[in-house]
Amino acid sequence: MTKEAARERCAHLAATHVDRNTHQWLPRRGPDGGWQVVKVGLTPPEENLTTEQHADPDPSSADDPRTPYQRNVGEWAGPG
């Protein structure tokens, strides 16, 4: 297919294809050097997007009621 034929085919598909609202067609050079038509999906419009969900931030943890000795050594340690 020539480049001009690929462009014409893209224009035809953009005007008549059932998926014309959700896709577009672009000409692309193929591996053999000829031209081909590629179907590309479009991103959904902003008004069709769903609402975002956010998690509430974690509350700060409470202060540790233990003494520094209990936190560092532990209450089961024997007398020094």
Sine and cosine of phi, psi and omega as CSV:
sin_phi,cos_phi,sin_psi,cos_psi,sin_omega,cos_omega
0.00,0.00,0.65,-0.76,0.04,-1.00
-0.99,0.14,0.24,-0.97,0.01,-1.00
-0.89,0.46,-0.66,0.75,0.00,-1.00
-0.91,0.41,-0.64,0.77,0.04,-1.00
-0.91,0.42,-0.62,0.79,0.03,-1.00
-0.91,0.41,-0.65,0.76,0.03,-1.00
-0.90,0.44,-0.67,0.74,0.03,-1.00
-0.89,0.45,-0.67,0.75,0.02,-1.00
-0.90,0.44,-0.64,0.77,0.04,-1.00
-0.89,0.46,-0.70,0.72,0.01,-1.00
-0.89,0.45,-0.65,0.76,0.02,-1.00
-0.89,0.45,-0.73,0.69,0.00,-1.00
-0.91,0.42,-0.62,0.79,0.01,-1.00
-0.90,0.43,-0.46,0.89,-0.02,-1.00
-1.00,-0.02,-0.46,0.89,-0.18,-0.98
-0.86,-0.51,-0.33,0.94,-0.13,-0.99
-0.95,0.32,0.51,-0.86,0.00,-1.00
-0.89,0.46,-0.57,0.82,-0.05,-1.00
-1.00,0.03,0.31,0.95,-0.10,-0.99
-0.91,0.40,-0.34,0.94,0.03,-1.00
-0.99,0.13,-0.35,0.94,-0.06,-1.00
-0.90,-0.45,-0.10,0.99,-0.05,-1.00
-0.64,-0.77,0.30,-0.95,0.15,-0.99
-0.72,-0.69,0.33,-0.94,-0.03,-1.00
-0.87,-0.49,0.72,-0.70,-0.04,-1.00
-0.77,-0.64,0.59,-0.81,0.10,-0.99
-0.98,0.21,0.58,-0.82,0.00,-1.00
-0.56,-0.83,0.62,-0.79,0.05,-1.00
-0.97,0.26,0.79,-0.62,-0.03,-1.00
-0.99,0.12,0.10,-0.99,-0.02,-1.00
-0.91,0.41,-0.40,0.92,0.01,-1.00
-1.00,0.02,0.04,1.00,0.00,-1.00
1.00,-0.09,-0.26,0.97,0.05,-1.00
-0.99,0.13,0.04,-1.00,-0.02,-1.00
-0.96,-0.27,0.53,-0.85,0.02,-1.00
-0.66,-0.75,0.24,-0.97,0.00,-1.00
-0.96,-0.27,0.73,-0.68,-0.04,-1.00
-0.88,-0.47,0.74,-0.68,0.03,-1.00
-1.00,-0.05,0.82,-0.58,-0.06,-1.00
-0.85,-0.53,0.76,-0.65,0.03,-1.00
-0.97,0.24,0.61,-0.79,0.03,-1.00
-0.99,-0.11,0.47,-0.88,0.07,-1.00
-0.95,0.31,0.51,-0.86,-0.02,-1.00
-0.92,0.39,0.50,-0.87,0.05,-1.00
-0.90,0.44,0.42,-0.91,-0.05,-1.00
-0.85,0.53,-0.60,0.80,-0.07,-1.00
-0.95,0.32,-0.25,0.97,0.00,-1.00
-1.00,-0.09,-0.01,1.00,-0.01,-1.00
-0.97,0.24,0.51,-0.86,0.02,-1.00
-0.99,0.15,0.23,-0.97,0.01,-1.00
-0.96,0.30,0.44,-0.90,0.02,-1.00
-1.00,0.06,0.49,-0.87,0.06,-1.00
-0.87,-0.50,0.76,-0.65,0.01,-1.00
-0.85,-0.52,0.63,-0.78,0.07,-1.00
-1.00,0.09,0.59,-0.81,0.07,-1.00
-0.93,0.36,0.56,-0.83,0.02,-1.00
-0.91,0.42,0.52,-0.85,0.02,-1.00
-0.91,0.41,0.67,-0.75,0.05,-1.00
-0.94,0.35,0.47,-0.88,0.01,-1.00
-0.92,0.40,0.58,-0.81,-0.03,-1.00
-0.97,0.26,0.51,-0.86,-0.02,-1.00
-0.94,0.34,0.41,-0.91,0.05,-1.00
-0.90,0.43,0.55,-0.84,0.00,-1.00
-0.96,0.27,0.85,-0.53,-0.06,-1.00
-0.97,0.23,-0.11,0.99,-0.04,-1.00
-0.97,0.23,0.39,-0.92,0.06,-1.00
-0.97,0.25,0.32,-0.95,0.04,-1.00
-0.84,0.54,-0.59,0.81,0.02,-1.00
-0.89,0.45,-0.69,0.73,0.00,-1.00
-0.92,0.39,-0.59,0.81,0.00,-1.00
-0.94,0.34,-0.64,0.76,-0.10,-0.99
-1.00,0.03,-0.64,0.77,-0.08,-1.00
-0.98,-0.20,-0.68,0.73,-0.03,-1.00
0.96,-0.27,0.45,-0.89,-0.06,-1.00
-0.98,0.18,-0.17,0.98,-0.03,-1.00
-0.99,-0.12,0.06,1.00,0.03,-1.00
-0.97,0.26,0.61,-0.79,-0.01,-1.00
-0.96,0.27,0.22,-0.98,0.01,-1.00
-0.90,0.43,0.61,-0.79,-0.10,-1.00
-0.99,0.16,0.00,0.00,0.00,0.00
